[in-house]
């Protein structure tokens, strides 16, 4: 596996594009940080199915709910965190690439990548209740007390009515006034939207009103080289246990889910 570039260079790529990065000077990296960067401390590691190409993840009532991707391998599953045991699993049709999931009341909502079709499942039995349509791609899902929120790989987040699943509004996500693209798996965490940024070790902390990135979480190195193989893919998957304030992260085809505590990294530049 190639190592992800340093956080400053990654952020330059996300916000400015490769041409701007190539033209940037060393002095740009020395400018004071405008967005805080947080590191992490691993609290505990849990087993994770190395065959699970994780697309969506949430924690509810002591269990993980996870969606996996890849054609012919996409599924939703209920998992016991302590053992990694899959308690219930339902496969998507083989021609659909599963993406993000969230829940509303006793329903589980799932989207697919490029097929423009989503599913509503019964949260307990995983039986299909209905399908729904949307334009463009589906990537990540989360929810707050009012909306279901979807990413589509762009810098926009879609806020959807949880009953009709129709789009109500969009939010452009920016850092230092520049759009942040490749927003992927989402999680609502204490009034903020946390989003994996695809193909990086970064999680963006997003203000749901302004769309501003109010913090970056740098998870570089969380999966040790000894836990990687040729199949190991990128960081993806965020879950939050709100009552106990436990934050979990994982990745596609990773052997572990990590419970982490965020740590400040004062003085680190994001430019």
N, C-alpha and C positions, 0 to 999 in steps of 0.2 A: 504494500500500500504506500502510495506517495503521501508524504506529510503535507498537511494543509499549511499554506504560507503563514507568516506572522500576522497577528491580528490587524496591525495597521495596514499592511498591504492588502489583506482580504477586504477590509472595509473600503479602501480606496477603489478596489475593483467593483464592489457592490454599488458604491455611490457615484463613481465617476466613469467607470468603464475602463477597458484595458488600454485604450489610447491615452487617456488622462494619466493612468498609472505609469505608463512608460515615460511620460513627459514630466512626472513629478520630481521635485528635488528633495534632497535629504532634509532641507530646512522645513519642508511642509510637515514632516513627521515629528519635528521638534516643537510644533505649536502646542499651546495648552489644550488639554482635552475639553471638549464641549459636551460630550456624552460620557457618563461614568462607565467604567468597565469593571465587571465583577468576575472574580475567580470562584473556585469551588472547593469544598472539602467533602470527601466521600464519607458518609455516615455509615452506610451499609450497602452491600451488594447482594442482589437476589438472582436466582437462576432465570435464564431466558432461553427460549427455543431458538437454536441457531438456524433453523429453517424458516423462521418467521421474518419476512421482509416487511418490517414494521412501517405502517403508514399512519395509523391513528392509535391513540392510547388515552384512556382516562381511568380514574380510580373512583369506585363507588361501593359503599357498604362493605369495605374490607377486601374487595376484589379488583383486579385489573380487567378492563375490557379493551381488546386490541383488535385492530384490523390489519390485514396483511395484503400485500400486492403481488404483482407478477401474473401474467396470463396463465390460467390453469392452476394457479396456486393461491389465489386470493380468497380470503376468509374473514369472518369475524369470530371472536372467541372470548370466552370468559376464563380467567386464569387465577389460580391461587398464588399470590405473590411469594409466599415463603418457600414454596416448592417448585414453582413453575408449572404445576400440573394444569393441563387444559381440562376444565370442567365441562365445557360445552363449546362446540365448534360447528359452524355452518359455512359451507363454501359458496362463493359467488358463482354464477354461470361462467364456464371456462373462457368465454370470449370477453369477459369484463375484467378490468384491472382495478382492484379495490383501492380506495384511498381513505380519507379521514372519516372518523366517527365521533358522535357525541350522543347525548340523550336529552329527552324532554319528557317529563312525567314518567310513564312506564313504557316509553318508546325509545328505540335506538335508531338514530338517523345516520345513514352512510352515503357517501358519494363515490363515484368512480372517476377515473382519470380523464379520458377523452371521449367517452360514450354519451355524455350529457344526460346521464340517467342516475338517479339516486334511489335509495330504498329506505322504507320505514319498517323496522322490525319490532315485534313485541320484545321488550327488554328481558322478560323472564324466559320465554321459550325460543326466541330468535326466529319465530315464524314470521313470514313476510306479510305485512299488513297492506302495503301499497307501494307503488313507484311514483316518482316525480321527475320532472324535467327541469333543466337549467341550461343556459347558454354558456359556451366556453368549457373550460376544464374545471374539474374538481380536485383539490389538493388536500387541505386540512379543514377540520371542523372543531369548534368549541361552542360554548354557550355562556351567557350570563343570565340574569333573572328576567330579561325581556326579549332577547334575540338569540337565534342561532347564527354563528359567525363563520364564514367560509373564506378560505384562501384559494386562489386559482393559479399560483405561480407568478403572478405579476406583483406590483407594488400596492394593489388594491385589496381591501377586505370587504366582503359582502355581508350585510346584515339582513337576515331573513326572518320573516314572521314564523314562529315555531309551529303554528297550526297549519298555515297554507303552504309554507316553505317557499313563498314568493319573496323576491328581493325587495327590501324596503329602502335601503340606501347603501352607498359605498363610502369607504374611507381610504384615502391615499396615505400610505405610510411613508414617512420621510425621516431622515436624520440630517441635521444641519441644512435643512431645506431641500435635500436631494432625495428622490424616491429610492426606496429599498426594495429590490426585486427578489424573486425566488422565495417568497414567504411560503412556508410549507406547513408542517404540523403545528396546531394551535392549542393553547390551554389558557383558560381564564384563571388568573392568580391574584387574589386580593385586589381586585379593581383594575388590573392591568391585563393585557393580552400578551402572553409569551408566544413567540413564534420561532421555530427552527428556520434557519436560512439554509436552503438546500445546498449541498456540496461544501459546506463549511462546518466548523466546530462552534458556530455562534448561535446564540439565542437572542433575539431582539425583545426587549421589554417595551411595549407599545402603550401609549396613552390612548384609550378608546374614544376619547372625545376629539382630540386634536390630530391624532395619527402620528404624533412625534415619538421617535424612539427616545425613551428616557433612560435607557441603560442597555449595555451589551453584556451578555454572559459568555465568557470564553471558556469552553470545555475542552480545549486542546489537551491531549494526553490522558483523558479519563479512561479510555480503554487501552490497556497496556499492549505492547507489541506481542507479548507472549499469549495474549488472548485473541490475536488476529490470525486469519489465514487468508488464502487467496479469494475466498468468497465474501469476506467481511466488507460491508458497505458503510454508508455514511451515517453520521449521527441523525436520528429522527425518532421522535417519540417523547412527549412530555405529559406527565400526569401529576395531579395535585390533590392531596388529602387536606381539604380546607380545615376541618375541625382540629387536626393536629399539626397543621402547617408543614406537612412533609412534601417535599418536591422530589419527583422521580424522573429520570431520563434514561433513554436507551438508544439503540440504533438498528439499522436494517441488518439482519443476520448476525446480531451480536449475541454473545453467550451470557450476557448479564444485563440486568436493570440496576441502576444506581440510585440510591437515595442520597441527595446532596444537600449541603448547606452553602449558601452563597457567602462569598468573602469579598470584601472591598479590595480594590487594587489602586490606591490613590496615586495620582500623578501620571497614570498611563495615558498616552495620547491615542485618540481614535481617528486622527486626521492623517 
